[in-house]
Amino acid sequence: MDVIDENGNVIPKSKEESKRVLAGILGILLGSLGIHKFILGYTTEGIIMFAVTVVTCFVFSPLTGLIGLIEGIIYLTKSDEEFIYMYQTNKKGWF
């Protein structure tokens, strides 16, 4: 069965291992620190989230935590094929 993205394109099958569950759980639990971004290889985005949290002495931690929570839920609701195609192959950095 083929998986279709939001634009109606067929997502190609991949042999790459999905990091969907690990990134999703870390996004939900440690989202304010951006750990899930580092797991996916998004170093710049991870540093941005971590720096915003630490430099503001955790004042903006609820905001970055909310971003991590939303991203974690999005990661976990995608199929492995969609996740690999969107976040590991095409490198979609935010949401």
PDB file as gemmi writes it, atoms N, CA and C in Angstrom:
CRYST1    1.000    1.000    1.000  90.00  90.00  90.00 P 1                      
ATOM      1  N   MET A   1       0.838  -1.175   0.000  1.00  0.00           N  
ATOM      2  CA  MET A   1       0.000   0.000   0.000  1.00  0.00           C  
ATOM      3  C   MET A   1       0.886   1.241   0.000  1.00  0.00           C  
ATOM      4  N   ASP A   2       0.604   2.169  -0.888  1.00  0.00           N  
ATOM      5  CA  ASP A   2       1.396   3.395  -0.988  1.00  0.00           C  
ATOM      6  C   ASP A   2       0.921   4.427   0.026  1.00  0.00           C  
ATOM      7  N   VAL A   3       1.854   5.207   0.520  1.00  0.00           N  
ATOM      8  CA  VAL A   3       1.551   6.307   1.425  1.00  0.00           C  
ATOM      9  C   VAL A   3       1.602   7.585   0.614  1.00  0.00           C  
ATOM     10  N   ILE A   4       0.594   8.445   0.802  1.00  0.00           N  
ATOM     11  CA  ILE A   4       0.483   9.687   0.035  1.00  0.00           C  
ATOM     12  C   ILE A   4       0.637  10.866   0.986  1.00  0.00           C  
ATOM     13  N   ASP A   5       1.450  11.863   0.588  1.00  0.00           N  
ATOM     14  CA  ASP A   5       1.649  13.043   1.426  1.00  0.00           C  
ATOM     15  C   ASP A   5       0.505  14.026   1.251  1.00  0.00           C  
ATOM     16  N   GLU A   6       0.604  15.183   1.935  1.00  0.00           N  
ATOM     17  CA  GLU A   6      -0.482  16.165   1.917  1.00  0.00           C  
ATOM     18  C   GLU A   6      -0.723  16.789   0.542  1.00  0.00           C  
ATOM     19  N   ASN A   7       0.229  16.670  -0.378  1.00  0.00           N  
ATOM     20  CA  ASN A   7       0.078  17.213  -1.731  1.00  0.00           C  
ATOM     21  C   ASN A   7      -0.395  16.175  -2.729  1.00  0.00           C  
ATOM     22  N   GLY A   8      -0.659  14.956  -2.271  1.00  0.00           N  
ATOM     23  CA  GLY A   8      -1.127  13.908  -3.154  1.00  0.00           C  
ATOM     24  C   GLY A   8      -0.022  13.129  -3.846  1.00  0.00           C  
ATOM     25  N   ASN A   9       1.221  13.342  -3.460  1.00  0.00           N  
ATOM     26  CA  ASN A   9       2.349  12.626  -4.058  1.00  0.00           C  
ATOM     27  C   ASN A   9       2.598  11.322  -3.303  1.00  0.00           C  
ATOM     28  N   VAL A  10       2.956  10.289  -4.037  1.00  0.00           N  
ATOM     29  CA  VAL A  10       3.282   9.005  -3.416  1.00  0.00           C  
ATOM     30  C   VAL A  10       4.658   9.109  -2.769  1.00  0.00           C  
ATOM     31  N   ILE A  11       4.727   8.711  -1.503  1.00  0.00           N  
ATOM     32  CA  ILE A  11       5.984   8.740  -0.759  1.00  0.00           C  
ATOM     33  C   ILE A  11       6.741   7.453  -1.056  1.00  0.00           C  
ATOM     34  N   PRO A  12       7.973   7.572  -1.550  1.00  0.00           N  
ATOM     35  CA  PRO A  12       8.734   6.360  -1.868  1.00  0.00           C  
ATOM     36  C   PRO A  12       9.114   5.580  -0.619  1.00  0.00           C  
ATOM     37  N   LYS A  13       9.191   4.263  -0.750  1.00  0.00           N  
ATOM     38  CA  LYS A  13       9.611   3.402   0.352  1.00  0.00           C  
ATOM     39  C   LYS A  13      11.089   3.654   0.636  1.00  0.00           C  
ATOM     40  N   SER A  14      11.479   3.544   1.885  1.00  0.00           N  
ATOM     41  CA  SER A  14      12.858   3.797   2.266  1.00  0.00           C  
ATOM     42  C   SER A  14      13.367   2.655   3.127  1.00  0.00           C  
ATOM     43  N   LYS A  15      14.617   2.348   2.977  1.00  0.00           N  
ATOM     44  CA  LYS A  15      15.258   1.330   3.808  1.00  0.00           C  
ATOM     45  C   LYS A  15      15.859   1.943   5.070  1.00  0.00           C  
ATOM     46  N   GLU A  16      15.814   3.274   5.168  1.00  0.00           N  
ATOM     47  CA  GLU A  16      16.394   3.992   6.302  1.00  0.00           C  
ATOM     48  C   GLU A  16      15.577   3.731   7.563  1.00  0.00           C  
ATOM     49  N   GLU A  17      16.247   3.633   8.697  1.00  0.00           N  
ATOM     50  CA  GLU A  17      15.572   3.406   9.960  1.00  0.00           C  
ATOM     51  C   GLU A  17      14.910   4.690  10.441  1.00  0.00           C  
ATOM     52  N   SER A  18      13.697   4.571  10.909  1.00  0.00           N  
ATOM     53  CA  SER A  18      12.959   5.732  11.387  1.00  0.00           C  
ATOM     54  C   SER A  18      13.358   6.069  12.825  1.00  0.00           C  
ATOM     55  N   LYS A  19      13.497   7.342  13.086  1.00  0.00           N  
ATOM     56  CA  LYS A  19      13.781   7.825  14.436  1.00  0.00           C  
ATOM     57  C   LYS A  19      12.528   8.465  15.018  1.00  0.00           C  
ATOM     58  N   ARG A  20      11.371   8.118  14.469  1.00  0.00           N  
ATOM     59  CA  ARG A  20      10.097   8.739  14.786  1.00  0.00           C  
ATOM     60  C   ARG A  20       9.736   8.609  16.261  1.00  0.00           C  
ATOM     61  N   VAL A  21       9.766   7.421  16.805  1.00  0.00           N  
ATOM     62  CA  VAL A  21       9.328   7.216  18.187  1.00  0.00           C  
ATOM     63  C   VAL A  21      10.268   7.909  19.168  1.00  0.00           C  
ATOM     64  N   LEU A  22      11.567   7.747  18.978  1.00  0.00           N  
ATOM     65  CA  LEU A  22      12.537   8.387  19.872  1.00  0.00           C  
ATOM     66  C   LEU A  22      12.406   9.908  19.820  1.00  0.00           C  
ATOM     67  N   ALA A  23      12.349  10.475  18.622  1.00  0.00           N  
ATOM     68  CA  ALA A  23      12.224  11.932  18.489  1.00  0.00           C  
ATOM     69  C   ALA A  23      10.889  12.417  19.051  1.00  0.00           C  
ATOM     70  N   GLY A  24       9.826  11.660  18.835  1.00  0.00           N  
ATOM     71  CA  GLY A  24       8.515  12.053  19.349  1.00  0.00           C  
ATOM     72  C   GLY A  24       8.463  12.081  20.863  1.00  0.00           C  
ATOM     73  N   ILE A  25       8.981  11.038  21.488  1.00  0.00           N  
ATOM     74  CA  ILE A  25       8.969  10.971  22.959  1.00  0.00           C  
ATOM     75  C   ILE A  25       9.876  12.046  23.562  1.00  0.00           C  
ATOM     76  N   LEU A  26      11.052  12.239  22.969  1.00  0.00           N  
ATOM     77  CA  LEU A  26      11.943  13.288  23.482  1.00  0.00           C  
ATOM     78  C   LEU A  26      11.363  14.674  23.245  1.00  0.00           C  
ATOM     79  N   GLY A  27      10.645  14.861  22.137  1.00  0.00           N  
ATOM     80  CA  GLY A  27       9.994  16.143  21.893  1.00  0.00           C  
ATOM     81  C   GLY A  27       8.942  16.444  22.941  1.00  0.00           C  
ATOM     82  N   ILE A  28       8.206  15.422  23.346  1.00  0.00           N  
ATOM     83  CA  ILE A  28       7.170  15.610  24.361  1.00  0.00           C  
ATOM     84  C   ILE A  28       7.783  15.827  25.740  1.00  0.00           C  
ATOM     85  N   LEU A  29       8.785  15.032  26.095  1.00  0.00           N  
ATOM     86  CA  LEU A  29       9.350  15.097  27.449  1.00  0.00           C  
ATOM     87  C   LEU A  29      10.393  16.200  27.643  1.00  0.00           C  
ATOM     88  N   LEU A  30      11.278  16.385  26.660  1.00  0.00           N  
ATOM     89  CA  LEU A  30      12.379  17.351  26.791  1.00  0.00           C  
ATOM     90  C   LEU A  30      12.354  18.379  25.659  1.00  0.00           C  
ATOM     91  N   GLY A  31      11.173  18.707  25.195  1.00  0.00           N  
ATOM     92  CA  GLY A  31      11.038  19.588  24.046  1.00  0.00           C  
ATOM     93  C   GLY A  31      11.642  20.963  24.231  1.00  0.00           C  
ATOM     94  N   SER A  32      11.617  21.479  25.440  1.00  0.00           N  
ATOM     95  CA  SER A  32      12.143  22.823  25.663  1.00  0.00           C  
ATOM     96  C   SER A  32      13.647  22.899  25.474  1.00  0.00           C  
ATOM     97  N   LEU A  33      14.334  21.758  25.563  1.00  0.00           N  
ATOM     98  CA  LEU A  33      15.785  21.746  25.372  1.00  0.00           C  
ATOM     99  C   LEU A  33      16.177  21.427  23.931  1.00  0.00           C  
ATOM    100  N   GLY A  34      15.221  21.034  23.107  1.00  0.00           N  
ATOM    101  CA  GLY A  34      15.501  20.770  21.694  1.00  0.00           C  
ATOM    102  C   GLY A  34      16.244  19.481  21.431  1.00  0.00           C  
ATOM    103  N   ILE A  35      16.210  18.553  22.378  1.00  0.00           N  
ATOM    104  CA  ILE A  35      16.939  17.289  22.224  1.00  0.00           C  
ATOM    105  C   ILE A  35      16.444  16.514  21.006  1.00  0.00           C  
ATOM    106  N   HIS A  36      15.143  16.571  20.749  1.00  0.00           N  
ATOM    107  CA  HIS A  36      14.585  15.849  19.598  1.00  0.00           C  
ATOM    108  C   HIS A  36      15.145  16.359  18.273  1.00  0.00           C  
ATOM    109  N   LYS A  37      15.517  17.627  18.219  1.00  0.00           N  
ATOM    110  CA  LYS A  37      16.124  18.186  17.007  1.00  0.00           C  
ATOM    111  C   LYS A  37      17.505  17.595  16.763  1.00  0.00           C  
ATOM    112  N   PHE A  38      18.274  17.435  17.838  1.00  0.00           N  
ATOM    113  CA  PHE A  38      19.610  16.839  17.707  1.00  0.00           C  
ATOM    114  C   PHE A  38      19.522  15.388  17.247  1.00  0.00           C  
ATOM    115  N   ILE A  39      18.528  14.645  17.735  1.00  0.00           N  
ATOM    116  CA  ILE A  39      18.337  13.247  17.336  1.00  0.00           C  
ATOM    117  C   ILE A  39      18.107  13.149  15.826  1.00  0.00           C  
ATOM    118  N   LEU A  40      17.376  14.107  15.264  1.00  0.00           N  
ATOM    119  CA  LEU A  40      17.075  14.093  13.831  1.00  0.00           C  
ATOM    120  C   LEU A  40      18.181  14.705  12.982  1.00  0.00           C  
ATOM    121  N   GLY A  41      19.212  15.247  13.629  1.00  0.00           N  
ATOM    122  CA  GLY A  41      20.319  15.831  12.887  1.00  0.00           C  
ATOM    123  C   GLY A  41      20.132  17.302  12.566  1.00  0.00           C  
ATOM    124  N   TYR A  42      19.153  17.943  13.177  1.00  0.00           N  
ATOM    125  CA  TYR A  42      18.919  19.376  12.978  1.00  0.00           C  
ATOM    126  C   TYR A  42      19.679  20.151  14.041  1.00  0.00           C  
ATOM    127  N   THR A  43      20.979  20.254  13.868  1.00  0.00           N  
ATOM    128  CA  THR A  43      21.832  20.871  14.882  1.00  0.00           C  
ATOM    129  C   THR A  43      21.498  22.341  15.090  1.00  0.00           C  
ATOM    130  N   THR A  44      21.311  23.083  14.013  1.00  0.00           N  
ATOM    131  CA  THR A  44      21.016  24.521  14.135  1.00  0.00           C  
ATOM    132  C   THR A  44      19.716  24.753  14.896  1.00  0.00           C  
ATOM    133  N   GLU A  45      18.662  24.027  14.525  1.00  0.00           N  
ATOM    134  CA  GLU A  45      17.372  24.177  15.200  1.00  0.00           C  
ATOM    135  C   GLU A  45      17.463  23.765  16.666  1.00  0.00           C  
ATOM    136  N   GLY A  46      18.223  22.707  16.948  1.00  0.00           N  
ATOM    137  CA  GLY A  46      18.409  22.265  18.327  1.00  0.00           C  
ATOM    138  C   GLY A  46      19.145  23.296  19.168  1.00  0.00           C  
ATOM    139  N   ILE A  47      20.187  23.889  18.586  1.00  0.00           N  
ATOM    140  CA  ILE A  47      20.937  24.927  19.305  1.00  0.00           C  
ATOM    141  C   ILE A  47      20.044  26.137  19.561  1.00  0.00           C  
ATOM    142  N   ILE A  48      19.213  26.503  18.594  1.00  0.00           N  
ATOM    143  CA  ILE A  48      18.306  27.637  18.774  1.00  0.00           C  
ATOM    144  C   ILE A  48      17.358  27.380  19.940  1.00  0.00           C  
ATOM    145  N   MET A  49      16.725  26.200  19.969  1.00  0.00           N  
ATOM    146  CA  MET A  49      15.786  25.898  21.055  1.00  0.00           C  
ATOM    147  C   MET A  49      16.502  25.845  22.404  1.00  0.00           C  
ATOM    148  N   PHE A  50      17.654  25.207  22.434  1.00  0.00           N  
ATOM    149  CA  PHE A  50      18.410  25.109  23.682  1.00  0.00           C  
ATOM    150  C   PHE A  50      18.854  26.491  24.159  1.00  0.00           C  
ATOM    151  N   ALA A  51      19.370  27.310  23.240  1.00  0.00           N  
ATOM    152  CA  ALA A  51      19.858  28.644  23.608  1.00  0.00           C  
ATOM    153  C   ALA A  51      18.726  29.540  24.098  1.00  0.00           C  
ATOM    154  N   VAL A  52      17.582  29.495  23.423  1.00  0.00           N  
ATOM    155  CA  VAL A  52      16.443  30.325  23.857  1.00  0.00           C  
ATOM    156  C   VAL A  52      16.034  29.939  25.274  1.00  0.00           C  
ATOM    157  N   THR A  53      16.033  28.661  25.563  1.00  0.00           N  
ATOM    158  CA  THR A  53      15.652  28.200  26.898  1.00  0.00           C  
ATOM    159  C   THR A  53      16.688  28.599  27.950  1.00  0.00           C  
ATOM    160  N   VAL A  54      17.951  28.363  27.681  1.00  0.00           N  
ATOM    161  CA  VAL A  54      18.998  28.586  28.693  1.00  0.00           C  
ATOM    162  C   VAL A  54      19.340  30.069  28.846  1.00  0.00           C  
ATOM    163  N   VAL A  55      19.466  30.786  27.727  1.00  0.00           N  
ATOM    164  CA  VAL A  55      19.855  32.206  27.796  1.00  0.00           C  
ATOM    165  C   VAL A  55      18.799  33.040  28.512  1.00  0.00           C  
ATOM    166  N   THR A  56      17.534  32.668  28.372  1.00  0.00           N  
ATOM    167  CA  THR A  56      16.474  33.417  29.052  1.00  0.00           C  
ATOM    168  C   THR A  56      16.209  32.890  30.455  1.00  0.00           C  
ATOM    169  N   CYS A  57      17.149  32.085  30.978  1.00  0.00           N  
ATOM    170  CA  CYS A  57      17.016  31.489  32.319  1.00  0.00           C  
ATOM    171  C   CYS A  57      15.683  30.765  32.477  1.00  0.00           C  
ATOM    172  N   PHE A  58      15.317  30.032  31.448  1.00  0.00           N  
ATOM    173  CA  PHE A  58      14.120  29.208  31.411  1.00  0.00           C  
ATOM    174  C   PHE A  58      12.815  30.011  31.425  1.00  0.00           C  
ATOM    175  N   VAL A  59      12.876  31.322  31.162  1.00  0.00           N  
ATOM    176  CA  VAL A  59      11.659  32.135  31.084  1.00  0.00           C  
ATOM    177  C   VAL A  59      10.828  31.718  29.872  1.00  0.00           C  
ATOM    178  N   PHE A  60      11.491  31.446  28.754  1.00  0.00           N  
ATOM    179  CA  PHE A  60      10.786  31.030  27.542  1.00  0.00           C  
ATOM    180  C   PHE A  60      10.685  29.516  27.421  1.00  0.00           C  
ATOM    181  N   SER A  61      10.992  28.817  28.500  1.00  0.00           N  
ATOM    182  CA  SER A  61      10.895  27.363  28.497  1.00  0.00           C  
ATOM    183  C   SER A  61       9.480  26.862  28.184  1.00  0.00           C  
ATOM    184  N   PRO A  62       8.431  27.508  28.695  1.00  0.00           N  
ATOM    185  CA  PRO A  62       7.087  27.045  28.318  1.00  0.00           C  
ATOM    186  C   PRO A  62       6.814  27.166  26.814  1.00  0.00           C  
ATOM    187  N   LEU A  63       7.342  28.196  26.184  1.00  0.00           N  
ATOM    188  CA  LEU A  63       7.147  28.373  24.748  1.00  0.00           C  
ATOM    189  C   LEU A  63       7.892  27.300  23.957  1.00  0.00           C  
ATOM    190  N   THR A  64       9.160  27.101  24.251  1.00  0.00           N  
ATOM    191  CA  THR A  64       9.918  26.080  23.537  1.00  0.00           C  
ATOM    192  C   THR A  64       9.421  24.683  23.900  1.00  0.00           C  
ATOM    193  N   GLY A  65       8.931  24.511  25.120  1.00  0.00           N  
ATOM    194  CA  GLY A  65       8.332  23.233  25.515  1.00  0.00           C  
ATOM    195  C   GLY A  65       7.063  22.945  24.741  1.00  0.00           C  
ATOM    196  N   LEU A  66       6.262  23.976  24.494  1.00  0.00           N  
ATOM    197  CA  LEU A  66       5.042  23.820  23.692  1.00  0.00           C  
ATOM    198  C   LEU A  66       5.388  23.442  22.254  1.00  0.00           C  
ATOM    199  N   ILE A  67       6.414  24.075  21.711  1.00  0.00           N  
ATOM    200  CA  ILE A  67       6.872  23.720  20.359  1.00  0.00           C  
ATOM    201  C   ILE A  67       7.314  22.261  20.331  1.00  0.00           C  
ATOM    202  N   GLY A  68       8.082  21.834  21.312  1.00  0.00           N  
ATOM    203  CA  GLY A  68       8.521  20.446  21.391  1.00  0.00           C  
ATOM    204  C   GLY A  68       7.355  19.482  21.542  1.00  0.00           C  
ATOM    205  N   LEU A  69       6.366  19.851  22.351  1.00  0.00           N  
ATOM    206  CA  LEU A  69       5.182  19.011  22.541  1.00  0.00           C  
ATOM    207  C   LEU A  69       4.420  18.839  21.234  1.00  0.00           C  
ATOM    208  N   ILE A  70       4.203  19.926  20.527  1.00  0.00           N  
ATOM    209  CA  ILE A  70       3.489  19.868  19.250  1.00  0.00           C  
ATOM    210  C   ILE A  70       4.268  19.032  18.242  1.00  0.00           C  
ATOM    211  N   GLU A  71       5.565  19.272  18.151  1.00  0.00           N  
ATOM    212  CA  GLU A  71       6.376  18.497  17.207  1.00  0.00           C  
ATOM    213  C   GLU A  71       6.408  17.021  17.582  1.00  0.00           C  
ATOM    214  N   GLY A  72       6.494  16.707  18.864  1.00  0.00           N  
ATOM    215  CA  GLY A  72       6.481  15.317  19.307  1.00  0.00           C  
ATOM    216  C   GLY A  72       5.197  14.609  18.919  1.00  0.00           C  
ATOM    217  N   ILE A  73       4.077  15.286  19.099  1.00  0.00           N  
ATOM    218  CA  ILE A  73       2.791  14.701  18.708  1.00  0.00           C  
ATOM    219  C   ILE A  73       2.712  14.520  17.200  1.00  0.00           C  
ATOM    220  N   ILE A  74       3.196  15.499  16.446  1.00  0.00           N  
ATOM    221  CA  ILE A  74       3.196  15.385  14.981  1.00  0.00           C  
ATOM    222  C   ILE A  74       4.051  14.202  14.550  1.00  0.00           C  
ATOM    223  N   TYR A  75       5.231  14.056  15.143  1.00  0.00           N  
ATOM    224  CA  TYR A  75       6.112  12.941  14.792  1.00  0.00           C  
ATOM    225  C   TYR A  75       5.431  11.598  15.046  1.00  0.00           C  
ATOM    226  N   LEU A  76       4.766  11.477  16.187  1.00  0.00           N  
ATOM    227  CA  LEU A  76       4.174  10.201  16.558  1.00  0.00           C  
ATOM    228  C   LEU A  76       2.907   9.867  15.768  1.00  0.00           C  
ATOM    229  N   THR A  77       2.273  10.861  15.177  1.00  0.00           N  
ATOM    230  CA  THR A  77       1.055  10.593  14.402  1.00  0.00           C  
ATOM    231  C   THR A  77       1.347  10.270  12.943  1.00  0.00           C  
ATOM    232  N   LYS A  78       2.567  10.431  12.506  1.00  0.00           N  
ATOM    233  CA  LYS A  78       2.939  10.102  11.124  1.00  0.00           C  
ATOM    234  C   LYS A  78       3.338   8.635  11.023  1.00  0.00           C  
ATOM    235  N   SER A  79       3.155   8.066   9.829  1.00  0.00           N  
ATOM    236  CA  SER A  79       3.653   6.710   9.603  1.00  0.00           C  
ATOM    237  C   SER A  79       5.171   6.781   9.446  1.00  0.00           C  
ATOM    238  N   ASP A  80       5.833   5.632   9.543  1.00  0.00           N  
ATOM    239  CA  ASP A  80       7.290   5.613   9.391  1.00  0.00           C  
ATOM    240  C   ASP A  80       7.712   6.146   8.026  1.00  0.00           C  
ATOM    241  N   GLU A  81       6.984   5.767   6.965  1.00  0.00           N  
ATOM    242  CA  GLU A  81       7.334   6.219   5.623  1.00  0.00           C  
ATOM    243  C   GLU A  81       7.203   7.730   5.490  1.00  0.00           C  
ATOM    244  N   GLU A  82       6.085   8.280   6.004  1.00  0.00           N  
ATOM    245  CA  GLU A  82       5.889   9.736   5.958  1.00  0.00           C  
ATOM    246  C   GLU A  82       6.972  10.459   6.743  1.00  0.00           C  
ATOM    247  N   PHE A  83       7.266   9.940   7.931  1.00  0.00           N  
ATOM    248  CA  PHE A  83       8.261  10.575   8.796  1.00  0.00           C  
ATOM    249  C   PHE A  83       9.631  10.593   8.141  1.00  0.00           C  
ATOM    250  N   ILE A  84      10.058   9.453   7.621  1.00  0.00           N  
ATOM    251  CA  ILE A  84      11.371   9.378   6.973  1.00  0.00           C  
ATOM    252  C   ILE A  84      11.431  10.313   5.777  1.00  0.00           C  
ATOM    253  N   TYR A  85      10.385  10.306   4.972  1.00  0.00           N  
ATOM    254  CA  TYR A  85      10.355  11.158   3.780  1.00  0.00           C  
ATOM    255  C   TYR A  85      10.402  12.633   4.158  1.00  0.00           C  
ATOM    256  N   MET A  86       9.594  13.026   5.145  1.00  0.00           N  
ATOM    257  CA  MET A  86       9.466  14.445   5.474  1.00  0.00           C  
ATOM    258  C   MET A  86      10.612  14.976   6.327  1.00  0.00           C  
ATOM    259  N   TYR A  87      11.006  14.239   7.353  1.00  0.00           N  
ATOM    260  CA  TYR A  87      11.948  14.778   8.336  1.00  0.00           C  
ATOM    261  C   TYR A  87      13.379  14.265   8.199  1.00  0.00           C  
ATOM    262  N   GLN A  88      13.570  13.083   7.602  1.00  0.00           N  
ATOM    263  CA  GLN A  88      14.916  12.565   7.476  1.00  0.00           C  
ATOM    264  C   GLN A  88      15.457  12.709   6.050  1.00  0.00           C  
ATOM    265  N   THR A  89      14.608  12.602   5.058  1.00  0.00           N  
ATOM    266  CA  THR A  89      15.053  12.743   3.674  1.00  0.00           C  
ATOM    267  C   THR A  89      15.000  14.199   3.219  1.00  0.00           C  
ATOM    268  N   ASN A  90      13.852  14.852   3.413  1.00  0.00           N  
ATOM    269  CA  ASN A  90      13.680  16.233   2.942  1.00  0.00           C  
ATOM    270  C   ASN A  90      14.114  17.280   3.962  1.00  0.00           C  
ATOM    271  N   LYS A  91      14.422  16.865   5.181  1.00  0.00           N  
ATOM    272  CA  LYS A  91      14.939  17.762   6.227  1.00  0.00           C  
ATOM    273  C   LYS A  91      14.038  18.962   6.509  1.00  0.00           C  
ATOM    274  N   LYS A  92      12.771  18.686   6.793  1.00  0.00           N  
ATOM    275  CA  LYS A  92      11.840  19.747   7.198  1.00  0.00           C  
ATOM    276  C   LYS A  92      12.120  20.055   8.658  1.00  0.00           C  
ATOM    277  N   GLY A  93      12.681  21.228   8.938  1.00  0.00           N  
ATOM    278  CA  GLY A  93      13.191  21.556  10.265  1.00  0.00           C  
ATOM    279  C   GLY A  93      12.165  21.892  11.317  1.00  0.00           C  
ATOM    280  N   TRP A  94      11.116  22.598  10.966  1.00  0.00           N  
ATOM    281  CA  TRP A  94      10.144  23.049  11.957  1.00  0.00           C  
ATOM    282  C   TRP A  94       8.755  22.552  11.576  1.00  0.00           C  
ATOM    283  N   PHE A  95       8.047  22.042  12.555  1.00  0.00           N  
ATOM    284  CA  PHE A  95       6.680  21.522  12.418  1.00  0.00           C  
ATOM    285  C   PHE A  95       6.574  20.679  11.181  1.00  0.00           C  
TER     286      PHE A  95                                                      
END                                                                             
